[in-house]
Amino acid sequence: MRRIFVLNGPNLNLLGTREPGIYGTLSLADIEERLKARAGGRAEIVFRQSNHEGELVTWIQEAGSEDAGVILNAGAYTHTSVALRDAISGAKAETIEIHLSNTHAREPFRHKSFITAVCRGVIAGFGPLSYELALEAHLAPRD
């Protein structure tokens, strides 16, 4: 069974209470529960959150060493972290970048992602469904 690491960056622990008009009312625990139900035994979901960049780097490297897939909501680190970019590239972790909100419809500083170029794809703007779409992309047969 394929392992998929679902890694969440800074402030995502505040989901459900943080700016619900942008990020919705579900908590990160709610999203984890929905995602595990969606996986339905097709994948083992390893769900983690950290406000610390180095911890996210370590988890990406762990996923790469296990040939596991990664769903990464890097939060604000998306727009600032060369370290995450280098971890994805160096560990050869097949990563799908996700965002709850449509970052391109928000402030200009959110339009640039340091990690997109080394990710398999990007899913943004679908709220918690973004996680589920990324899961399906990881589990879909490759043509």
MARTIMI-142452 format. One record per residue: x, y, z of N, C-alpha, C in turn; residue number from 0. Coordinates in steps of 0.02 Angstrom, whole numbers, plus 50000, padded with zeros to 5 digits. Example, Ala and Ser with C-alpha at 12.3 -4.5 7.8 and 13.67 -1.06 7.14 Angstrom:
2
{npx: 50660 | npy: 49716 | npz: 50390 | capx: 50615 | capy: 49775 | capz: 50390 | cpx: 50660 | cpy: 49835 | cpz: 50390 | n: 0}
{npx: 50642 | npy: 49888 | npz: 50354 | capx: 50684 | capy: 49947 | capz: 50357 | cpx: 50645 | cpy: 50002 | cpz: 50394 | n: 1}
***
This chain:
143
{npx: 50042 | npy: 49941 | npz: 50000 | capx: 50000 | capy: 50000 | capz: 50000 | cpx: 50045 | cpy: 50062 | cpz: 50000 | n: 0}
{npx: 50028 | npy: 50109 | npz: 49959 | capx: 50066 | capy: 50171 | capz: 49953 | cpx: 50057 | cpy: 50214 | cpz: 50014 | n: 1}
{npx: 50111 | npy: 50244 | npz: 50037 | capx: 50108 | capy: 50294 | capz: 50091 | cpx: 50106 | cpy: 50363 | cpz: 50060 | n: 2}
{npx: 50065 | npy: 50406 | npz: 50088 | capx: 50062 | capy: 50475 | capz: 50065 | cpx: 50067 | cpy: 50520 | cpz: 50127 | n: 3}
{npx: 50119 | npy: 50561 | npz: 50126 | capx: 50130 | capy: 50609 | capz: 50180 | cpx: 50090 | cpy: 50672 | cpz: 50163 | n: 4}
{npx: 50049 | npy: 50693 | npz: 50209 | capx: 50011 | capy: 50755 | capz: 50201 | cpx: 50041 | cpy: 50804 | cpz: 50251 | n: 5}
{npx: 50079 | npy: 50852 | npz: 50224 | capx: 50119 | capy: 50897 | capz: 50265 | cpx: 50090 | cpy: 50967 | cpz: 50263 | n: 6}
{npx: 50081 | npy: 50995 | npz: 50321 | capx: 50049 | capy: 51060 | capz: 50329 | cpx: 50095 | cpy: 51108 | cpz: 50365 | n: 7}
{npx: 50102 | npy: 51168 | npz: 50337 | capx: 50148 | capy: 51217 | capz: 50364 | cpx: 50117 | cpy: 51263 | cpz: 50416 | n: 8}
{npx: 50149 | npy: 51321 | npz: 50424 | capx: 50133 | capy: 51366 | capz: 50479 | cpx: 50061 | cpy: 51392 | cpz: 50476 | n: 9}
{npx: 50033 | npy: 51397 | npz: 50536 | capx: 49968 | capy: 51425 | capz: 50550 | cpx: 49909 | cpy: 51380 | cpz: 50528 | n: 10}
{npx: 49924 | npy: 51324 | npz: 50496 | capx: 49869 | capy: 51281 | capz: 50476 | cpx: 49838 | cpy: 51245 | cpz: 50536 | n: 11}
{npx: 49873 | npy: 51244 | npz: 50592 | capx: 49844 | capy: 51219 | capz: 50654 | cpx: 49786 | cpy: 51263 | cpz: 50678 | n: 12}
{npx: 49780 | npy: 51323 | npz: 50650 | capx: 49727 | capy: 51369 | capz: 50670 | cpx: 49665 | cpy: 51364 | cpz: 50626 | n: 13}
{npx: 49665 | npy: 51317 | npz: 50579 | capx: 49607 | capy: 51310 | capz: 50535 | cpx: 49543 | cpy: 51299 | cpz: 50576 | n: 14}
{npx: 49490 | npy: 51327 | npz: 50551 | capx: 49426 | capy: 51323 | capz: 50586 | cpx: 49411 | cpy: 51387 | cpz: 50623 | n: 15}
{npx: 49463 | npy: 51421 | npz: 50646 | capx: 49454 | capy: 51484 | capz: 50681 | cpx: 49491 | cpy: 51541 | cpz: 50646 | n: 16}
{npx: 49542 | npy: 51526 | npz: 50607 | capx: 49581 | capy: 51578 | capz: 50573 | cpx: 49546 | cpy: 51599 | cpz: 50508 | n: 17}
{npx: 49527 | npy: 51661 | npz: 50504 | capx: 49498 | capy: 51690 | capz: 50444 | cpx: 49452 | cpy: 51640 | cpz: 50406 | n: 18}
{npx: 49397 | npy: 51620 | npz: 50438 | capx: 49354 | capy: 51569 | capz: 50406 | cpx: 49326 | cpy: 51591 | cpz: 50338 | n: 19}
{npx: 49322 | npy: 51656 | npz: 50325 | capx: 49299 | capy: 51679 | capz: 50260 | cpx: 49347 | cpy: 51661 | cpz: 50204 | n: 20}
{npx: 49410 | npy: 51651 | npz: 50221 | capx: 49461 | capy: 51631 | capz: 50172 | cpx: 49475 | cpy: 51556 | cpz: 50175 | n: 21}
{npx: 49482 | npy: 51530 | npz: 50236 | capx: 49506 | capy: 51462 | capz: 50245 | cpx: 49452 | cpy: 51412 | cpz: 50264 | n: 22}
{npx: 49390 | npy: 51435 | npz: 50276 | capx: 49336 | capy: 51389 | capz: 50293 | cpx: 49331 | cpy: 51377 | cpz: 50367 | n: 23}
{npx: 49284 | npy: 51334 | npz: 50386 | capx: 49269 | capy: 51322 | capz: 50456 | cpx: 49292 | cpy: 51253 | cpz: 50480 | n: 24}
{npx: 49317 | npy: 51212 | npz: 50435 | capx: 49342 | capy: 51146 | capz: 50457 | cpx: 49410 | cpy: 51154 | cpz: 50490 | n: 25}
{npx: 49421 | npy: 51114 | npz: 50541 | capx: 49486 | capy: 51112 | capz: 50574 | cpx: 49533 | cpy: 51067 | cpz: 50535 | n: 26}
{npx: 49596 | npy: 51070 | npz: 50550 | capx: 49644 | capy: 51025 | capz: 50517 | cpx: 49628 | cpy: 50952 | cpz: 50534 | n: 27}
{npx: 49605 | npy: 50940 | npz: 50595 | capx: 49584 | capy: 50872 | capz: 50614 | cpx: 49525 | cpy: 50848 | cpz: 50572 | n: 28}
{npx: 49478 | npy: 50894 | npz: 50557 | capx: 49421 | capy: 50877 | capz: 50514 | cpx: 49445 | cpy: 50858 | cpz: 50444 | n: 29}
{npx: 49493 | npy: 50896 | npz: 50418 | capx: 49520 | capy: 50883 | capz: 50351 | cpx: 49555 | cpy: 50816 | cpz: 50351 | n: 30}
{npx: 49594 | npy: 50802 | npz: 50403 | capx: 49629 | capy: 50737 | capz: 50408 | cpx: 49578 | cpy: 50680 | cpz: 50407 | n: 31}
{npx: 49526 | npy: 50686 | npz: 50446 | capx: 49475 | capy: 50633 | capz: 50450 | cpx: 49442 | cpy: 50622 | cpz: 50381 | n: 32}
{npx: 49425 | npy: 50676 | npz: 50347 | capx: 49395 | capy: 50670 | capz: 50280 | cpx: 49442 | cpy: 50637 | cpz: 50231 | n: 33}
{npx: 49506 | npy: 50656 | npz: 50235 | capx: 49555 | capy: 50629 | capz: 50188 | cpx: 49566 | cpy: 50554 | cpz: 50199 | n: 34}
{npx: 49571 | npy: 50535 | npz: 50262 | capx: 49580 | capy: 50463 | capz: 50277 | cpx: 49519 | cpy: 50423 | cpz: 50254 | n: 35}
{npx: 49460 | npy: 50451 | npz: 50263 | capx: 49399 | capy: 50417 | capz: 50238 | cpx: 49401 | cpy: 50412 | cpz: 50162 | n: 36}
{npx: 49423 | npy: 50464 | npz: 50129 | capx: 49427 | capy: 50465 | capz: 50055 | cpx: 49478 | cpy: 50413 | cpz: 50031 | n: 37}
{npx: 49532 | npy: 50405 | npz: 50068 | capx: 49583 | capy: 50355 | capz: 50049 | cpx: 49553 | cpy: 50285 | cpz: 50051 | n: 38}
{npx: 49509 | npy: 50272 | npz: 50098 | capx: 49472 | capy: 50209 | capz: 50101 | cpx: 49515 | cpy: 50147 | cpz: 50095 | n: 39}
{npx: 49573 | npy: 50148 | npz: 50126 | capx: 49617 | capy: 50090 | capz: 50124 | cpx: 49660 | cpy: 50086 | cpz: 50061 | n: 40}
{npx: 49654 | npy: 50134 | npz: 50016 | capx: 49695 | capy: 50134 | capz: 49955 | cpx: 49765 | cpy: 50160 | cpz: 49968 | n: 41}
{npx: 49774 | npy: 50196 | npz: 50024 | capx: 49839 | capy: 50224 | capz: 50041 | cpx: 49842 | cpy: 50233 | cpz: 50116 | n: 42}
{npx: 49902 | npy: 50230 | npz: 50142 | capx: 49913 | capy: 50248 | capz: 50212 | cpx: 49928 | cpy: 50322 | cpz: 50215 | n: 43}
{npx: 49889 | npy: 50359 | npz: 50252 | capx: 49897 | capy: 50431 | capz: 50257 | cpx: 49937 | cpy: 50448 | cpz: 50320 | n: 44}
{npx: 49992 | npy: 50483 | npz: 50310 | capx: 50034 | capy: 50508 | capz: 50366 | cpx: 50022 | cpy: 50583 | cpz: 50368 | n: 45}
{npx: 49985 | npy: 50606 | npz: 50416 | capx: 49962 | capy: 50676 | capz: 50419 | cpx: 49999 | cpy: 50714 | cpz: 50473 | n: 46}
{npx: 50033 | npy: 50769 | npz: 50453 | capx: 50074 | capy: 50806 | capz: 50501 | cpx: 50068 | cpy: 50881 | cpz: 50489 | n: 47}
{npx: 50080 | npy: 50920 | npz: 50542 | capx: 50081 | capy: 50993 | capz: 50538 | cpx: 50138 | cpy: 51019 | cpz: 50580 | n: 48}
{npx: 50172 | npy: 51071 | npz: 50554 | capx: 50223 | capy: 51105 | capz: 50593 | cpx: 50226 | cpy: 51178 | cpz: 50574 | n: 49}
{npx: 50242 | npy: 51218 | npz: 50624 | capx: 50255 | capy: 51289 | capz: 50612 | cpx: 50329 | cpy: 51301 | cpz: 50599 | n: 50}
{npx: 50369 | npy: 51248 | npz: 50595 | capx: 50442 | capy: 51253 | capz: 50589 | cpx: 50466 | cpy: 51225 | cpz: 50522 | n: 51}
{npx: 50498 | npy: 51267 | npz: 50484 | capx: 50521 | capy: 51250 | capz: 50417 | cpx: 50566 | cpy: 51188 | cpz: 50416 | n: 52}
{npx: 50613 | npy: 51184 | npz: 50463 | capx: 50660 | capy: 51128 | capz: 50464 | cpx: 50625 | cpy: 51061 | cpz: 50475 | n: 53}
{npx: 50572 | npy: 51061 | npz: 50515 | capx: 50535 | capy: 50999 | capz: 50526 | cpx: 50501 | cpy: 50976 | cpz: 50461 | n: 54}
{npx: 50473 | npy: 51024 | npz: 50423 | capx: 50443 | capy: 51007 | capz: 50359 | cpx: 50496 | cpy: 50979 | cpz: 50311 | n: 55}
{npx: 50555 | npy: 51008 | npz: 50311 | capx: 50611 | capy: 50984 | capz: 50269 | cpx: 50626 | cpy: 50911 | cpz: 50287 | n: 56}
{npx: 50631 | npy: 50897 | npz: 50351 | capx: 50647 | capy: 50829 | capz: 50374 | cpx: 50593 | cpy: 50780 | cpz: 50351 | n: 57}
{npx: 50530 | npy: 50799 | npz: 50356 | capx: 50476 | capy: 50754 | capz: 50336 | cpx: 50475 | cpy: 50743 | cpz: 50260 | n: 58}
{npx: 50491 | npy: 50794 | npz: 50221 | capx: 50496 | capy: 50785 | capz: 50148 | cpx: 50552 | cpy: 50736 | cpz: 50132 | n: 59}
{npx: 50608 | npy: 50743 | npz: 50166 | capx: 50663 | capy: 50696 | capz: 50155 | cpx: 50644 | cpy: 50625 | cpz: 50174 | n: 60}
{npx: 50608 | npy: 50618 | npz: 50229 | capx: 50583 | capy: 50553 | capz: 50251 | cpx: 50538 | cpy: 50522 | cpz: 50198 | n: 61}
{npx: 50492 | npy: 50562 | npz: 50172 | capx: 50447 | capy: 50537 | capz: 50119 | cpx: 50487 | cpy: 50516 | cpz: 50058 | n: 62}
{npx: 50535 | npy: 50556 | npz: 50038 | capx: 50576 | capy: 50539 | capz: 49980 | cpx: 50613 | cpy: 50474 | cpz: 49990 | n: 63}
{npx: 50641 | npy: 50463 | npz: 50049 | capx: 50679 | capy: 50402 | capz: 50063 | cpx: 50634 | cpy: 50340 | cpz: 50062 | n: 64}
{npx: 50569 | npy: 50350 | npz: 50075 | capx: 50521 | capy: 50294 | capz: 50075 | cpx: 50485 | cpy: 50287 | cpz: 50008 | n: 65}
{npx: 50501 | npy: 50330 | npz: 49960 | capx: 50466 | capy: 50332 | capz: 49896 | cpx: 50391 | cpy: 50343 | cpz: 49907 | n: 66}
{npx: 50375 | npy: 50384 | npz: 49957 | capx: 50305 | capy: 50400 | capz: 49972 | cpx: 50286 | cpy: 50464 | cpz: 49935 | n: 67}
{npx: 50223 | npy: 50471 | npz: 49921 | capx: 50198 | capy: 50533 | capz: 49892 | cpx: 50192 | cpy: 50586 | cpz: 49945 | n: 68}
{npx: 50190 | npy: 50649 | npz: 49924 | capx: 50182 | capy: 50705 | capz: 49970 | cpx: 50127 | cpy: 50751 | cpz: 49944 | n: 69}
{npx: 50083 | npy: 50769 | npz: 49989 | capx: 50035 | capy: 50824 | capz: 49978 | cpx: 50059 | cpy: 50878 | cpz: 50025 | n: 70}
{npx: 50077 | npy: 50935 | npz: 49997 | capx: 50108 | capy: 50988 | capz: 50037 | cpx: 50068 | cpy: 51052 | cpz: 50034 | n: 71}
{npx: 50042 | npy: 51072 | npz: 50091 | capx: 50014 | capy: 51139 | capz: 50100 | cpx: 50065 | cpy: 51176 | cpz: 50142 | n: 72}
{npx: 50111 | npy: 51209 | npz: 50110 | capx: 50167 | capy: 51241 | capz: 50144 | cpx: 50149 | cpy: 51307 | cpz: 50176 | n: 73}
{npx: 50086 | npy: 51329 | npz: 50168 | capx: 50065 | capy: 51393 | capz: 50197 | cpx: 50111 | cpy: 51449 | cpz: 50171 | n: 74}
{npx: 50128 | npy: 51494 | npz: 50215 | capx: 50170 | capy: 51552 | capz: 50197 | cpx: 50239 | cpy: 51531 | cpz: 50171 | n: 75}
{npx: 50264 | npy: 51473 | npz: 50191 | capx: 50329 | capy: 51451 | capz: 50166 | cpx: 50329 | cpy: 51440 | cpz: 50090 | n: 76}
{npx: 50271 | npy: 51432 | npz: 50061 | capx: 50266 | capy: 51427 | capz: 49988 | cpx: 50301 | cpy: 51485 | cpz: 49954 | n: 77}
{npx: 50294 | npy: 51543 | npz: 49984 | capx: 50317 | capy: 51606 | capz: 49953 | cpx: 50386 | cpy: 51628 | cpz: 49976 | n: 78}
{npx: 50417 | npy: 51588 | npz: 50019 | capx: 50481 | capy: 51610 | capz: 50048 | cpx: 50535 | cpy: 51557 | cpz: 50052 | n: 79}
{npx: 50519 | npy: 51494 | npz: 50045 | capx: 50566 | capy: 51441 | capz: 50066 | cpx: 50604 | cpy: 51407 | cpz: 50009 | n: 80}
{npx: 50665 | npy: 51426 | npz: 50002 | capx: 50711 | capy: 51390 | capz: 49957 | cpx: 50727 | cpy: 51322 | cpz: 49988 | n: 81}
{npx: 50727 | npy: 51318 | npz: 50055 | capx: 50742 | capy: 51255 | capz: 50089 | cpx: 50691 | cpy: 51201 | cpz: 50072 | n: 82}
{npx: 50627 | npy: 51219 | npz: 50070 | capx: 50576 | capy: 51169 | capz: 50051 | cpx: 50584 | cpy: 51149 | cpz: 49979 | n: 83}
{npx: 50598 | npy: 51197 | npz: 49936 | capx: 50609 | capy: 51182 | capz: 49865 | cpx: 50666 | cpy: 51133 | cpz: 49857 | n: 84}
{npx: 50722 | npy: 51146 | npz: 49891 | capx: 50780 | capy: 51102 | capz: 49886 | cpx: 50767 | cpy: 51033 | cpz: 49916 | n: 85}
{npx: 50727 | npy: 51030 | npz: 49969 | capx: 50710 | capy: 50965 | capz: 49999 | cpx: 50669 | cpy: 50923 | cpz: 49950 | n: 86}
{npx: 50620 | npy: 50953 | npz: 49919 | capx: 50578 | capy: 50917 | capz: 49870 | cpx: 50621 | cpy: 50891 | cpz: 49813 | n: 87}
{npx: 50662 | npy: 50935 | npz: 49786 | capx: 50705 | capy: 50917 | capz: 49730 | cpx: 50758 | cpy: 50865 | cpz: 49750 | n: 88}
{npx: 50791 | npy: 50877 | npz: 49805 | capx: 50845 | capy: 50833 | capz: 49826 | cpx: 50822 | cpy: 50765 | cpz: 49848 | n: 89}
{npx: 50765 | npy: 50761 | npz: 49881 | capx: 50739 | capy: 50697 | capz: 49906 | cpx: 50701 | cpy: 50660 | cpz: 49852 | n: 90}
{npx: 50689 | npy: 50693 | npz: 49795 | capx: 50649 | capy: 50664 | capz: 49741 | cpx: 50581 | cpy: 50640 | cpz: 49766 | n: 91}
{npx: 50552 | npy: 50680 | npz: 49810 | capx: 50486 | capy: 50665 | capz: 49838 | cpx: 50433 | cpy: 50689 | cpz: 49789 | n: 92}
{npx: 50393 | npy: 50644 | npz: 49763 | capx: 50339 | capy: 50665 | capz: 49717 | cpx: 50288 | cpy: 50705 | cpz: 49756 | n: 93}
{npx: 50288 | npy: 50769 | npz: 49744 | capx: 50249 | capy: 50816 | capz: 49785 | cpx: 50196 | cpy: 50852 | cpz: 49745 | n: 94}
{npx: 50137 | npy: 50857 | npz: 49774 | capx: 50084 | capy: 50898 | capz: 49746 | cpx: 50074 | cpy: 50955 | cpz: 49794 | n: 95}
{npx: 50082 | npy: 51015 | npz: 49769 | capx: 50072 | capy: 51077 | capz: 49808 | cpx: 49998 | cpy: 51093 | cpz: 49810 | n: 96}
{npx: 49973 | npy: 51107 | npz: 49870 | capx: 49902 | capy: 51125 | capz: 49875 | cpx: 49894 | cpy: 51189 | cpz: 49916 | n: 97}
{npx: 49837 | npy: 51221 | npz: 49904 | capx: 49816 | capy: 51279 | capz: 49943 | cpx: 49740 | cpy: 51277 | cpz: 49950 | n: 98}
{npx: 49717 | npy: 51296 | npz: 50008 | capx: 49644 | capy: 51301 | capz: 50019 | cpx: 49614 | cpy: 51357 | cpz: 49978 | n: 99}
{npx: 49648 | npy: 51414 | npz: 49977 | capx: 49623 | capy: 51472 | capz: 49940 | cpx: 49657 | cpy: 51476 | cpz: 49872 | n: 100}
{npx: 49628 | npy: 51517 | npz: 49829 | capx: 49660 | capy: 51530 | capz: 49764 | cpx: 49711 | cpy: 51585 | cpz: 49775 | n: 101}
{npx: 49773 | npy: 51566 | npz: 49782 | capx: 49827 | capy: 51614 | capz: 49798 | cpx: 49834 | cpy: 51668 | cpz: 49744 | n: 102}
{npx: 49815 | npy: 51653 | npz: 49683 | capx: 49821 | capy: 51702 | capz: 49629 | cpx: 49766 | cpy: 51755 | cpz: 49630 | n: 103}
{npx: 49716 | npy: 51743 | npz: 49670 | capx: 49662 | capy: 51793 | capz: 49678 | cpx: 49671 | cpy: 51834 | cpz: 49742 | n: 104}
{npx: 49729 | npy: 51826 | npz: 49772 | capx: 49743 | capy: 51860 | capz: 49836 | cpx: 49799 | cpy: 51911 | cpz: 49827 | n: 105}
{npx: 49832 | npy: 51929 | npz: 49880 | capx: 49884 | capy: 51980 | capz: 49880 | cpx: 49940 | cpy: 51960 | cpz: 49831 | n: 106}
{npx: 49971 | npy: 52010 | npz: 49799 | capx: 50023 | capy: 51995 | capz: 49749 | cpx: 50081 | cpy: 51953 | cpz: 49776 | n: 107}
{npx: 50099 | npy: 51961 | npz: 49839 | capx: 50155 | capy: 51921 | capz: 49865 | cpx: 50139 | cpy: 51847 | cpz: 49868 | n: 108}
{npx: 50075 | npy: 51829 | npz: 49865 | capx: 50056 | capy: 51758 | capz: 49866 | cpx: 50056 | cpy: 51727 | cpz: 49796 | n: 109}
{npx: 50068 | npy: 51766 | npz: 49744 | capx: 50067 | capy: 51741 | capz: 49675 | cpx: 50130 | cpy: 51702 | cpz: 49658 | n: 110}
{npx: 50184 | npy: 51711 | npz: 49694 | capx: 50248 | capy: 51677 | capz: 49680 | cpx: 50257 | cpy: 51618 | cpz: 49727 | n: 111}
{npx: 50269 | npy: 51560 | npz: 49699 | capx: 50284 | capy: 51500 | capz: 49738 | cpx: 50356 | cpy: 51479 | cpz: 49724 | n: 112}
{npx: 50393 | npy: 51468 | npz: 49777 | capx: 50461 | capy: 51443 | capz: 49770 | cpx: 50463 | cpy: 51368 | cpz: 49756 | n: 113}
{npx: 50407 | npy: 51333 | npz: 49768 | capx: 50408 | capy: 51260 | capz: 49763 | cpx: 50374 | cpy: 51232 | cpz: 49701 | n: 114}
{npx: 50333 | npy: 51272 | npz: 49667 | capx: 50295 | capy: 51246 | capz: 49610 | cpx: 50338 | cpy: 51211 | cpz: 49558 | n: 115}
{npx: 50395 | npy: 51239 | npz: 49542 | capx: 50438 | capy: 51212 | capz: 49489 | cpx: 50463 | cpy: 51142 | cpz: 49502 | n: 116}
{npx: 50463 | npy: 51120 | npz: 49565 | capx: 50488 | capy: 51053 | capz: 49581 | cpx: 50432 | cpy: 51006 | cpz: 49604 | n: 117}
{npx: 50370 | npy: 51029 | npz: 49596 | capx: 50312 | capy: 50988 | capz: 49614 | cpx: 50281 | cpy: 50957 | cpz: 49551 | n: 118}
{npx: 50248 | npy: 50901 | npz: 49561 | capx: 50213 | capy: 50868 | capz: 49506 | cpx: 50156 | cpy: 50911 | cpz: 49481 | n: 119}
{npx: 50123 | npy: 50946 | npz: 49526 | capx: 50067 | capy: 50988 | capz: 49507 | cpx: 50045 | cpy: 51032 | cpz: 49564 | n: 120}
{npx: 49997 | npy: 51075 | npz: 49551 | capx: 49971 | capy: 51122 | capz: 49600 | cpx: 49895 | cpy: 51120 | cpz: 49598 | n: 121}
{npx: 49864 | npy: 51117 | npz: 49657 | capx: 49792 | capy: 51121 | capz: 49664 | cpx: 49777 | cpy: 51176 | cpz: 49714 | n: 122}
{npx: 49737 | npy: 51225 | npz: 49694 | capx: 49724 | capy: 51281 | capz: 49737 | cpx: 49653 | cpy: 51307 | cpz: 49728 | n: 123}
{npx: 49625 | npy: 51331 | npz: 49783 | capx: 49561 | capy: 51366 | capz: 49779 | cpx: 49500 | cpy: 51325 | cpz: 49792 | n: 124}
{npx: 49507 | npy: 51262 | npz: 49810 | capx: 49449 | capy: 51219 | capz: 49819 | cpx: 49436 | cpy: 51202 | cpz: 49892 | n: 125}
{npx: 49464 | npy: 51242 | npz: 49938 | capx: 49454 | capy: 51229 | capz: 50009 | cpx: 49481 | cpy: 51160 | cpz: 50026 | n: 126}
{npx: 49448 | npy: 51126 | npz: 50074 | capx: 49471 | capy: 51060 | capz: 50095 | cpx: 49472 | cpy: 51008 | cpz: 50038 | n: 127}
{npx: 49431 | npy: 51020 | npz: 49987 | capx: 49431 | capy: 50974 | capz: 49929 | cpx: 49499 | cpy: 50973 | cpz: 49894 | n: 128}
{npx: 49538 | npy: 51026 | npz: 49902 | capx: 49606 | capy: 51027 | capz: 49872 | cpx: 49647 | cpy: 50966 | cpz: 49896 | n: 129}
{npx: 49640 | npy: 50948 | npz: 49960 | capx: 49676 | capy: 50890 | capz: 49987 | cpx: 49652 | cpy: 50826 | cpz: 49952 | n: 130}
{npx: 49587 | npy: 50820 | npz: 49945 | capx: 49559 | capy: 50759 | capz: 49915 | cpx: 49576 | cpy: 50753 | cpz: 49842 | n: 131}
{npx: 49577 | npy: 50808 | npz: 49806 | capx: 49597 | capy: 50807 | capz: 49735 | cpx: 49670 | cpy: 50786 | cpz: 49728 | n: 132}
{npx: 49712 | npy: 50810 | npz: 49773 | capx: 49783 | capy: 50790 | capz: 49772 | cpx: 49791 | cpy: 50716 | cpz: 49787 | n: 133}
{npx: 49752 | npy: 50690 | npz: 49834 | capx: 49754 | capy: 50619 | capz: 49849 | cpx: 49736 | cpy: 50578 | cpz: 49787 | n: 134}
{npx: 49682 | npy: 50598 | npz: 49754 | capx: 49661 | capy: 50562 | capz: 49694 | cpx: 49714 | cpy: 50565 | cpz: 49640 | n: 135}
{npx: 49747 | npy: 50622 | npz: 49634 | capx: 49801 | capy: 50628 | capz: 49584 | cpx: 49858 | cpy: 50580 | cpz: 49600 | n: 136}
{npx: 49874 | npy: 50573 | npz: 49663 | capx: 49928 | capy: 50526 | capz: 49682 | cpx: 49908 | cpy: 50454 | cpz: 49668 | n: 137}
{npx: 49844 | npy: 50438 | npz: 49677 | capx: 49822 | capy: 50368 | capz: 49670 | cpx: 49800 | cpy: 50350 | cpz: 49599 | n: 138}
{npx: 49792 | npy: 50398 | npz: 49557 | capx: 49770 | capy: 50384 | capz: 49488 | cpx: 49825 | cpy: 50350 | cpz: 49449 | n: 139}
{npx: 49807 | npy: 50305 | npz: 49404 | capx: 49858 | capy: 50275 | capz: 49361 | cpx: 49891 | cpy: 50328 | cpz: 49318 | n: 140}
{npx: 49955 | npy: 50319 | npz: 49308 | capx: 49993 | capy: 50366 | capz: 49265 | cpx: 49990 | cpy: 50341 | cpz: 49193 | n: 141}
{npx: 49974 | npy: 50385 | npz: 49147 | capx: 49971 | capy: 50365 | capz: 49077 | cpx: 50040 | cpy: 50363 | cpz: 49046 | n: 142}
***
